[in-house]
Amino acid sequence: MKFIPGALLLGLCLLPAVASAQTMNADDLKWVNQCIRDNQGEPGATPAIARAYCICMNEKMDNNESQSITQWEKSHPEERKACDKQAGWR
């Protein structure tokens, strides 16, 4: 295989992080990738911490949610705090 799309490559990197979590589908991966991009440059947001945080938030969201993780976290402070703690952020 000569070319692996970036999303697929990132998805492969996420596999160990979600081994005990729900199975991520393409839509989940899209939201998690957007969340990681949204958190680039935030204090303490190493790639591993941002990835763990975004996966945690995605798991807390309903599968029918139409908001991005970044939008949803603003109205769900308890979930955000729990994922901050779980990811080792802040």
N, C-alpha and C positions, 0 to 999 in steps of 0.2 A: 504494500500500500504506500503510495507516494505522498498522499495528502490526507491529513486528519483535520477536519474542521475544528476551530477553536472551541466551540461549545462541546463537541464530543471529547476533546482532550480535557477540558475542564471537568466534564462529567466523569471521566475516568479518574481524575484526581479526587473527586468527591466520594468515590465508592467506599474507601475505608472509613470516612467520616459518617457515612449513613448505614454502615453494616448492620447496626442494631435498630435503625430507624425504619420508617415506612419507605417503601420503594418510590423513588423519584421518577416521575414521568417527564416528558419533554416540556410540559407547561411549568412544572415545578422547577426544572432546571433553568428555564427562561427567567422566572421570578428571582431565583437565588442568584443567578449571574447578574441581574440588574441591581439587586441589593448590594452585592459585592462592589459593583462599580459605583453605586451611590455612596458607599462608605469609604472609598479610597481617600486617603488624606486625613481621615478623622484621627484624632489623637488616640494612640493605642491600637489602631486597627491594622494589626499585622495581617497578612493574607490568611493565615490559619485561623486567627480570631474572627475576622470578618466572615469567613466561610462558615465557621461553626455557629456564629450568631445568626447568619442568614438562613441556614438550614433549620436551626431551632425555631426561628420565627415562622418559616414556611410550614413547619410541622404543626404549629399552633393555630394556623389559619384554616378556615373551612375550605374544602376543595372547590366550593362554588364562589369563593371570594373574587371580586373583580378588581379590587384595589391592589396596587403594588405593595410589597412588604414595607417599603419606606413610607407609603401613605398610611397603611394599616397600623404601623407601630405608633403613630402619633395619637391614635385614639384607644390604644391598648397598653397603658403604661405598666400594668402588672406583668403582662407577657414579656414586654421589653426588658423589664428588670430581671425576670427569671432567665431570659436568654443571655443578657449581659453576664449574669453570674455563671451560667453554664459554660459560656464561651471563654470566660476569664477576662472579660473586658470591663473596664472602668472600675 
